[in-house]
Amino acid sequence: MYKDDDVAHAERANALIDEIAKLEHDKVTQAATEQRLEAAKRELAALHASPAVAPPPPPKGPGAIAHLLVFGLTATVAFLGYTLIV
């Protein structure tokens, strides 16, 4: 096909060189992508392997007994105040 045509040989050689260069570039890019994929998989596995830290429980408010004591003390002070004023 191109046996006697040096120009055609040179053009075909240049086209093949360009194609090889592009394919090599794609191969390097693919290798970098695979490395990033593996790193992401390892990081995700590490996140799943580590125990999740549960948030601390909310602080408990005063109980019913404390409310009753405060109510009783307030009622007593109010009663004493009222009886001293009247």
C-alpha positions as CSV (number, residue, x, y, z in Angstrom):
1,M,0.0,0.0,0.0
2,Y,2.7,2.6,1.1
3,K,5.7,0.6,-0.1
4,D,7.2,3.2,-2.4
5,D,5.7,6.4,-1.0
6,D,8.1,7.9,1.5
7,V,5.8,10.8,2.3
8,A,3.0,8.4,3.0
9,H,5.3,6.4,5.2
10,A,6.3,9.5,7.1
11,E,2.7,10.6,7.6
12,R,1.6,7.2,8.8
13,A,4.6,7.0,11.1
14,N,3.8,10.4,12.6
15,A,0.1,9.4,13.0
16,L,1.2,6.2,14.8
17,I,3.6,8.2,17.0
18,D,0.8,10.6,17.9
19,E,-1.6,7.8,18.6
20,I,0.9,6.0,20.8
21,A,1.6,9.2,22.7
22,K,-2.1,9.7,23.3
23,L,-2.6,6.1,24.4
24,E,0.4,6.3,26.7
25,H,-1.0,9.5,28.2
26,D,-4.4,7.8,28.7
27,K,-2.7,4.9,30.4
28,V,-0.9,7.2,32.8
29,T,-4.1,9.0,33.5
30,Q,-5.9,5.7,34.1
31,A,-3.2,4.6,36.5
32,A,-3.5,7.8,38.5
33,T,-7.3,7.4,38.6
34,E,-7.0,3.8,39.8
35,Q,-4.6,5.0,42.6
36,R,-7.1,7.7,43.7
37,L,-9.8,5.0,43.7
38,E,-7.8,2.6,45.8
39,A,-7.0,5.4,48.3
40,A,-10.6,6.4,48.5
41,K,-11.6,2.8,49.1
42,R,-9.0,2.4,51.9
43,E,-10.1,5.6,53.6
44,L,-13.7,4.6,53.4
45,A,-12.8,1.2,54.9
46,A,-10.9,2.9,57.7
47,L,-13.9,5.1,58.5
48,H,-16.2,2.1,58.7
49,A,-13.7,0.2,60.8
50,S,-13.3,2.9,63.4
51,P,-16.0,3.0,66.1
52,A,-18.5,5.8,65.8
53,V,-18.3,8.3,68.7
54,A,-21.7,8.7,70.2
55,P,-22.6,12.2,71.3
56,P,-22.8,12.5,75.1
57,P,-26.3,12.3,76.5
58,P,-28.0,15.6,77.3
59,P,-27.7,16.7,80.9
60,K,-30.6,15.7,83.0
61,G,-32.7,18.4,84.5
62,P,-33.9,18.5,88.1
63,G,-36.3,15.7,89.0
64,A,-39.8,15.8,90.3
65,I,-38.7,15.8,93.9
66,A,-36.6,18.9,93.4
67,H,-39.6,20.7,91.8
68,L,-41.8,19.7,94.7
69,L,-39.2,21.0,97.2
70,V,-38.8,24.3,95.5
71,F,-42.6,24.7,95.1
72,G,-43.1,23.9,98.8
73,L,-40.4,26.3,99.9
74,T,-41.8,29.1,97.7
75,A,-45.3,28.4,99.1
76,T,-44.0,28.6,102.6
77,V,-42.1,31.8,102.0
78,A,-45.2,33.3,100.4
79,F,-47.4,32.2,103.2
80,L,-45.1,33.7,105.8
81,G,-44.7,36.9,103.9
82,Y,-48.5,37.3,103.6
83,T,-49.1,36.5,107.3
84,L,-46.5,39.1,108.4
85,I,-47.8,41.8,106.1
86,V,-51.5,41.3,107.1
